[in-house]
């Protein structure tokens, strides 16, 4: 259940205006990338483009920022299905248990791309994410903007899709409308062009045979 009055209480007890940063996927400006990373390192929440829908997220190592995103989504962190946005494959070994060879080949074949792979989490995943869960969702989007941000930050950021209140359109695609909507939630919104209407495809890789649990954008290559 959504209570609009709670939003003001929880989310912007500050006076400064939400920043809007425009970045181009083909060649993200390094100075603007560092500006975004400074916000993340300061515990800020950002809205960012991916190769599918826009995402709402923060530095996964900042518990207060993670909890702020969870409150906005109306869920508990340990019961959430947040994924991690990674810049490259090195983060796989950082946050997941050893991956079977055939699963790793599948991941390498399809990433970067519009896919979320559910893998077994290791002890490096912050405890506040895990609860009773033993898995973590990993994304490496085919989007230079968010990958450069994660690379500069040095660790993954939280991934949660930006939804729309519209009864027909599930996701907001216009960066200017996203900026207006999230002005009281996010500290910074990135305008990376129009987003997609279709989310990522989710593949559960925690059993011997990978299973598609949500068909979204992209066709998985085996």
N, C-alpha and C positions, 0 to 999 in steps of 0.2 A: 504494500500500500504506500502511496506517495503522499507526503505532507509538505506542500510548498513552503510553509512557514519555517519548517526545520532547516531548509536549505540556507536561509539567511543566517540562522543561528550557528550552523556548523561551518559555513564556508567562507566568508570573507570578512573577518573582523579587522580588516585593514583598509587603508584609504587609497593606496596607490592603484593606478589603472592597470588592467591586464594588458600585457604587451602583445602586439601583433607583429610577427616577423615573416617576411616573404622570402621564400627560398625556391630555387629552381632545381628540379631533379637532375637535370643534365650536368649542372656545375654548381653545387651548393657553395655559397660564400663562406670561407673558413672563419671570418670574423663573426658572422652571424651565427654560425654553428657554435662557436665558443660562448656567445651570449646565451644561447639556449642551455648549454652545458652548465654555465654558471648558475642559472635558475634551478636546474636539477640538483646540483651540488648543495644549493642553499635550502633544499627541502621543498622545492616548488613542484607544482603539477603542471603538465603541459598537454596540449592537444596537438597531434602530429599526423602527417600523411603516411600511408603505407602503400603497398601495391594493391590493396583492396579498399576497405573502408577506413575512415579516419579513426585514430585511437586516442584514448585518454590514458595518461600514465605518468610515471615518476621513476626515480632511482629506486631499484628494488632493495637497496641496502638501507634506505631511510624509512624506518618503521612508521613514523608519524605521517609521512607523505602517503605511504601505502594505505594507512588507515583512513586518511582523508578521502582517497579515491573509493575505498570500500564503503564508507559512509554515504558518499554520493550515490553509489550503486545500490545502496540499501541492503548490503550483505556483510557477513563477517569475513575477515581476511582468510581465516583458516578453512572456511567453507566455500571460498570463491573458486572460480575456474580461470583466474588470471593466467595469462601466458607471459613468457619472457621474450622480448625483442632482442635478438643478438646481432652482432655485426658480421660474424663469420663462424666457421666451424670450431674454432678454439673454445668457444663457450660451451660446447656440448660436453666435453670432458670436465669442464669446471663445475657443472651443475647436475650432471646425470651419471648414473652408474654405467659401467662398461656396456657398450652397445654391440649386440650381435652383428657379425659381419654383413649378413644379408640385409639387416635393417639399416646399417650405416650406408651401404651402397644405395639403398632406396632414397635415403635422405640426401646424399650427395647428388643424386640424379635430379632431384626436384627442388633443391634450394640453391641460391635464393629463388623464392617463388611464393605464390599465394597459398601456402600450406602451413598448418600447425601440427607438429608431431608431438604426441603425448608419450613421454618416456619416463623411466623410473628415475626418481630424484635421488641425489646423494646427500651427504650431510652438509655440503656447502650451501644448499638452498636455505635461506633464512628461516629459522624455526617458526616465525609467525605466519609463514605461508602454509606450512605443512599440516598442522593439526593431525588428523588421522590419515591424511592423504600421503601417498608414497610416490606420487607422480608429479611431473612438471611439463607444461606445454612450451615448446620451443618454436619460435618464428625467426626466420631470416628473410625479411621481405626483399623483393626486387625493387627497392627504392633507395636511391643514393642518399637522400636527405636523412632519413631515420638511421640508416646504417652508419653514416658519418657522425651523427650525434652520439650513438652508442660507442663507436670507436674512440671518439674524443673523451667520453665519460669514463671509459675503461671497464664498464660492466653493463649487463643488460638493464633495460628499463621495463616497467610493467606495461602489459598490453591489455586494454579493455576497449571494446568497440564503442564508438560514439553512436548512440541510438537517437532516433527522431520520435517526437511525440505524435507525429502524424499517423493516422490509422492505416494509411495505405503505404506510405514510404517508411521502411523500417530504419533506414540510415540517412543521416544528414550528409549531403555531398558538397554543398556550397560553403567554402571557407569563411565568407563574410557572415553567413547565417550562424555558422558554428561559433564564430567569435562573439556574436551577440548572445547566443544561448549560454555560452560557458564563461561569460565575463565575471560571474560571481563564484566560479568554481576553480578555473585554471588561472595560473599566474602568467602563462604565455600560450598563445595560439600561433601555430605555424600555418601560413597560407602557402601550400605547396601545389595549388591548382585544385580542380574539382576531384573529389573522391569517387570511389566506386559505389555501386548499390549492392554488391554481392560480397559477403565476408569470405574469409579463408576456408579452405577445405580442412577438416580435422581428421587426422589419422591416429588411431590408437595403436601404439607399437609396444605395448606391455605384454603381449602374448606372442607366441611363435609366428602367427600369421597376422600381419597388420590389417586393421579394419577401419574403413571409412565410417566415422560416426556422424559426420555432417558434410554433405556435398556442397561446396561453395564454388568460388572461382577456381578455375584450373582443372585439368585432367591429370590425375596422378600417372606418372610413367614408371613402369616396373622394369 
